[in-house]
Amino acid sequence: MSTRAVIRRVDWAVQRDDEPDAKPHTYARECDVCGEGSARSTDPEDGSTWILEHVRTNPAHNSYTEIVKRPWRAWMS
C-alpha cells in the first residue's frame, strides 16, 4: 500500500545558473554528415579549429552543429 499526501502547492522558478560555483558553459561541434564531434571546451572557438581539421580530411563534410551546455537552476519561489 502506498500513501501520498500533498501538503501545499508551491511555484517553481528556473533561470540560468550564473553563481560563482556553477558549472562552466561548454561548447562542442559535431559533423552533421558522419556524427563525429570535437571535445567539449570552455572556449567557444576550439570547435572551429576542429571543424577545419575535420573538413581537411573529409572535404564533403561541410555541415556542422554547435552544441552548447549551460547550467540552469530551479528553486521554490
C-alpha positions as CSV (number, residue, x, y, z in Angstrom):
1,M,0.0,0.0,0.0
2,S,1.2,3.5,-0.8
3,T,0.3,6.8,0.8
4,R,0.6,10.1,-0.9
5,A,-0.1,13.5,0.6
6,V,0.1,17.0,-0.9
7,I,1.0,19.4,1.9
8,R,1.0,22.6,-0.1
9,R,1.3,23.8,-3.6
10,V,4.4,25.7,-4.5
11,D,5.6,27.5,-7.6
12,W,9.0,26.9,-9.0
13,A,11.2,29.3,-10.9
14,V,14.1,28.5,-13.2
15,Q,17.0,30.5,-14.6
16,R,20.5,30.2,-15.9
17,D,22.9,29.5,-13.1
18,D,25.4,32.3,-13.0
19,E,26.5,31.7,-9.4
20,P,30.3,31.5,-8.8
21,D,30.1,27.8,-8.1
22,A,28.1,27.0,-11.2
23,K,29.5,24.6,-13.9
24,P,31.1,26.4,-16.7
25,H,29.5,26.8,-20.1
26,T,30.9,24.3,-22.6
27,Y,31.0,24.2,-26.3
28,A,31.5,21.5,-28.9
29,R,30.9,21.0,-32.7
30,E,29.5,18.0,-34.4
31,C,29.7,16.9,-38.1
32,D,26.2,16.6,-39.5
33,V,27.4,14.1,-42.1
34,C,29.2,11.5,-40.0
35,G,28.4,12.4,-36.4
36,E,32.0,12.8,-35.3
37,G,32.5,15.7,-32.9
38,S,35.0,17.8,-31.1
39,A,35.9,17.6,-27.5
40,R,34.0,19.9,-25.1
41,S,35.7,23.1,-24.2
42,T,35.1,26.2,-22.2
43,D,36.5,28.2,-25.2
44,P,33.8,28.6,-27.8
45,E,36.4,28.9,-30.6
46,D,38.1,25.5,-30.0
47,G,35.4,23.7,-32.0
48,S,36.1,25.9,-35.1
49,T,39.7,24.5,-35.1
50,W,38.3,21.0,-35.0
51,I,35.9,21.8,-38.0
52,L,38.9,22.9,-40.1
53,E,40.8,19.8,-39.3
54,H,37.8,17.6,-40.0
55,V,36.9,19.2,-43.3
56,R,40.5,18.9,-44.4
57,T,40.4,15.1,-44.3
58,N,36.7,15.0,-45.3
59,P,36.0,17.6,-47.9
60,A,32.4,16.6,-48.5
61,H,31.6,17.2,-44.8
62,N,30.6,20.8,-44.8
63,S,27.7,20.9,-42.4
64,Y,28.2,21.2,-38.6
65,T,26.2,21.8,-35.4
66,E,27.3,23.7,-32.3
67,I,26.4,22.1,-29.0
68,V,26.3,24.4,-26.0
69,K,25.8,23.3,-22.4
70,R,24.8,26.0,-19.9
71,P,24.0,25.3,-16.3
72,W,20.4,26.1,-15.0
73,R,19.0,26.0,-11.5
74,A,15.5,25.7,-10.1
75,W,14.1,26.9,-6.8
76,M,10.8,27.3,-5.0
77,S,9.5,30.8,-5.2
